Amino acid sequence: MKKDDLRLGDSVFVLCRNPHTATATLIQEAEVVSHPEKEGDKALLLHDMYYEFAEDDAVFSSIEEAKHVYQEIYDED
């Protein structure tokens, strides 16, 4: 999903990599909120921290969609 497709207050699901363990990726729920430092812009609120959107962010509108992509990328079966 692109940032322009999201509205403030939307709940989304994000594929998050653990920065300490390259092989650990989780699906986390985040909220689309107003960017605290850039008026009129949106950010993701995840674990009480704000994250700017990037072009390559893996953001999905449903847990099912996130799981499907996760399985395509990480499942070896």
Kinemage of the C-alpha trace (Angstrom):
@kinemage 1
@onewidth
@group {chain A} dominant
@subgroup {mainchain}
@vectorlist {calphas} color= white
{ca met a 1} P 0.000 0.000 0.000
{ca lys a 2} L 1.113 3.501 -0.678
{ca lys a 3} L 0.914 6.334 1.823
{ca asp a 4} L -1.582 8.224 -0.350
{ca asp a 5} L -4.001 5.268 -0.156
{ca leu a 6} L -4.196 5.454 3.648
{ca arg a 7} L -6.256 7.673 5.935
{ca leu a 8} L -5.434 8.879 9.426
{ca gly a 9} L -6.621 6.328 11.953
{ca asp a 10} L -6.316 3.346 9.611
{ca ser a 11} L -4.889 0.184 11.130
{ca val a 12} L -2.339 -1.506 8.901
{ca phe a 13} L -0.023 -4.476 9.109
{ca val a 14} L 3.697 -4.120 8.510
{ca leu a 15} L 6.443 -6.668 7.888
{ca cys a 16} L 9.138 -5.678 10.398
{ca arg a 17} L 12.660 -7.016 10.438
{ca asn a 18} L 14.491 -7.355 13.714
{ca pro a 19} L 17.589 -5.155 13.389
{ca his a 20} L 19.528 -7.478 15.703
{ca thr a 21} L 18.630 -10.730 13.934
{ca ala a 22} L 18.533 -10.550 10.147
{ca thr a 23} L 16.471 -13.719 9.840
{ca ala a 24} L 13.698 -12.591 12.218
{ca thr a 25} L 10.752 -10.868 10.554
{ca leu a 26} L 7.364 -10.346 12.180
{ca ile a 27} L 3.985 -8.998 11.152
{ca gln a 28} L 3.101 -6.053 13.387
{ca glu a 29} L -0.020 -3.910 13.546
{ca ala a 30} L 0.497 -0.144 13.231
{ca glu a 31} L -1.729 2.927 13.044
{ca val a 32} L -1.606 5.670 10.424
{ca val a 33} L -1.216 8.980 12.274
{ca ser a 34} L -0.283 12.607 11.634
{ca his a 35} L 3.462 13.023 11.399
{ca pro a 36} L 4.539 14.747 14.638
{ca glu a 37} L 7.166 16.932 12.924
{ca lys a 38} L 5.827 17.379 9.370
{ca glu a 39} L 2.463 19.100 9.291
{ca gly a 40} L 0.063 17.530 6.803
{ca asp a 41} L 2.140 14.356 6.415
{ca lys a 42} L 1.406 10.834 7.638
{ca ala a 43} L 3.507 8.422 9.678
{ca leu a 44} L 3.170 4.941 11.120
{ca leu a 45} L 2.819 4.592 14.884
{ca leu a 46} L 4.379 1.290 15.894
{ca his a 47} L 5.554 0.359 19.411
{ca asp a 48} L 5.000 3.965 20.588
{ca met a 49} L 7.413 5.268 17.943
{ca tyr a 50} L 6.761 7.213 14.752
{ca tyr a 51} L 8.082 5.899 11.438
{ca glu a 52} L 8.103 7.749 8.155
{ca phe a 53} L 6.752 5.961 5.125
{ca ala a 54} L 9.306 4.736 2.604
{ca glu a 55} L 8.621 3.558 -0.960
{ca asp a 56} L 9.685 0.001 -0.123
{ca asp a 57} L 7.721 -0.383 3.136
{ca ala a 58} L 5.689 -3.564 3.287
{ca val a 59} L 2.356 -2.133 4.507
{ca phe a 60} L -0.902 -4.063 4.125
{ca ser a 61} L -4.554 -3.352 4.886
{ca ser a 62} L -5.260 -6.826 6.286
{ca ile a 63} L -3.441 -9.457 8.294
{ca glu a 64} L -4.332 -12.039 5.642
{ca glu a 65} L -2.603 -10.041 2.915
{ca ala a 66} L 0.465 -9.553 5.127
{ca lys a 67} L 0.607 -13.281 5.929
{ca his a 68} L 0.323 -14.178 2.242
{ca val a 69} L 3.279 -11.973 1.282
{ca tyr a 70} L 5.248 -13.153 4.317
{ca gln a 71} L 4.745 -16.774 3.263
{ca glu a 72} L 5.792 -15.994 -0.322
{ca ile a 73} L 9.012 -14.388 0.884
{ca tyr a 74} L 10.020 -16.445 3.927
{ca asp a 75} L 8.440 -19.902 3.736
{ca glu a 76} L 10.772 -22.478 2.262
{ca asp a 77} L 8.062 -25.086 1.592
